[in-house]
Amino acid sequence: MNGLQVAKVLNNNVIIANHPEHGEVVVIGKGIGFNRKPREMIANEAVEKLFILRNAAEQEQYKQLALEVDEKLIEVLNEILLYVAKHSQTPLNEHIHIALTDHIAFAIKRAEQDIAIHNPFLFETKEIYPEEYRLAEYAINMIRDKMGVDLGQDEIGFVALHIHSAMTNQHITEVKAYSQLIADMVDMIEQQMNFSIVRHSLDYARLLTHLRFAIERIRRGEKVHELGKLEEVLKDEYPELYDLAWKLTKVMEKRLHKPVYQAEISYLTMHLNRIVPRHVI
């Protein structure tokens, strides 16, 4: 078979086709479905983007979405995902076509009804996932320019999490859970030490980065180097911060369902020492 054979036209921009190696695939492209008929052949060079949904349930879900969603949105999202794929440093999990289409379609519906949803960890997302945030900004700006709908800054954060999910092959619910965990730990630090962290400070950005990588290490079961005598020094010099770091690691242990190595407490104590003002210790 030279090229793809049309199996079903979903709309002007999306068709289901038979691929000589992968079987049924989803093909996206501006006007790719216009006047196409089943069994018609499409040359490979005419295809902008195709993706394989091996899971039958996901295939059906995307087919249903393509029938319900504005064709213009499918076209715009295809441009966005082509841009993201080109500028990201890792391949994207193709489930993002389903997840992001569904999310943006619902976000546009909410915007049209003037229903706003606050993003509780917008700042943390921007600090922890800067690359994904920049790509999400591009996406939201393109939706505004081409669809005439301004989804606002909160949505940039949500879209950034979807992009991160696709980059890391983590389900979006898992990515959101990690972001929520970081936000909860920051609240815990502020409550126990009775002070408010300056959100735009370099030390705060470093703390967020440390928490993110600590979560990743724990998730992978990756051991960190022991600090030896320095651990005893930290415990003696900063007992309150060390105790707080211990409590934070226990929260991570419980939420991630993974053991936390002892050295993580010492590293976290050092970051807390950098961010917590001297007068509150």
Phi, psi and omega in degrees: 000120179263101184101200183245148178251128181296128175258317181203137175265121179270319172195187184299337185248356183221131172226159169260132183226161175263125181258140183299335180252322190258359182075225184284127179229160175262130180243127181239139177177150182298117178073011184297332183263357185295122178061018178280148179238149176306141180079356176291146180266142177238128178293145182303323183291345179277351185270122177281313185208132170229147175220154186254124174249095185288334179281122184299322180295321179292322176303311182295323180297316181291321178302317180295317179300316183298330179282332186267330188273148176306130180301325179298322180294319177302316181296314181294317179295327176297316177299318180298313184289329173296319178295314181299315180298322181290324187259353178275156184272352181226154177297151181265138170293128189286356173298341180300333178300321178283307188299314183286323177300312180297315183295312183292321179301318180289322179296320178295319178298317178296318181296321179293332178267005180060041177252112182262141175241123181283139176264109187288342180233044180296311183296318180299319180297317180297321182284320187279324183237066185298321181295313179297324180295318179297319179293322179293323176300316177301316182298312182294323178294321179292321178298319178297315184289322187260337180252347180073023180235121178266108183277349174084172187291324180303322181291334176302317179297317180295317180294323177301321179293322176297318179294317178298320177302315181291326180289327187254001182060030174258144177292146183302326179295326178291317179299316178297322180296321179292320178296320178294321178299315179297315179298320180294321179292322177298316177301319181296319177298313182296319182291315183291323182268353175058052174205161179257129181283136177289112189294331184261015180277155178295322180297322179294318178300320179294320178298314179300317179298318179298315180298320179299311183288330175297316178299317179297318179297316181295318180299322181273352183073029184273128182275143176255156183295135175292149183262358176061233184296333181299328179299317179295322178297314179298318181296321181282319184284322185231065185299323182290319179291322179295320178296318178296317179298320178299315180297320180296320179293328178291325176296315179298316180302316182291317185283328182267349181057039180222148176289151179245129179290147184305322183299334179301327180296317182293315179298320180291323177301317179297320178292322178294321179298329180285328189260332184276126181301147184300325187286349180259354180275000000 
